[in-house]
């Protein structure tokens, strides 16, 4: 499980994030300022620091502290102005920025992606759900040991769904998470890609992705 370290985020701002992220399988730990340290029992290899990008003099120090602890960093920006944000010390690529509106599905996706890129243990680079195995380092998917050729969007769609079996994603949430646009061909784009994905991973014995009518899609939890 990925641990989210909320560094310097006020309780009022953290509260709405916590409920949504916990539902998506993330563990949240608030870090009080001014001291920034890893609490006992936390695996830094599967942890991500989440910082508020609100303009203040302490933001660079919080970024520095997270980097010194070898934590990947996700900055929650209150708006789209980034001219005062200096990210030169995080050139290793373990950083991301999330702009409003902040949605739990997109936030969880970015957090897990940062955790995977940070070089965690083997469980962090492989998603195994029943007969489906997703190698996150090689971008390879196998079903019952047989490699399946997917487009990048099909792969990302499968990875999001399989990473949270049983969780129902609306078409809008998948569109925003996988395509990173509110409207990119409309939600019909999601239906088309799900249909193509199913044609490649399903067979007589396997039905991995379920349709939740009038809502969206979920990866079956009973096959894990």
Secondary structure by P-SEA (a helix, b strand, c coil): cbbbbbcccccccaaaaaaaaaaabbbbbbbbccccccccccccccbbbbbbcccccaaaaaaaaaaaabbbbbbbccccccccccccccccccbbbbcccccaaaaaaaaaaaaaaccccccccccccccccccccccccccccbbbbbcaaaaaaaaaaaacccccccaaaaaaacccccccccaaaaaaaaaaaaaccccccccccccccccccccccccc
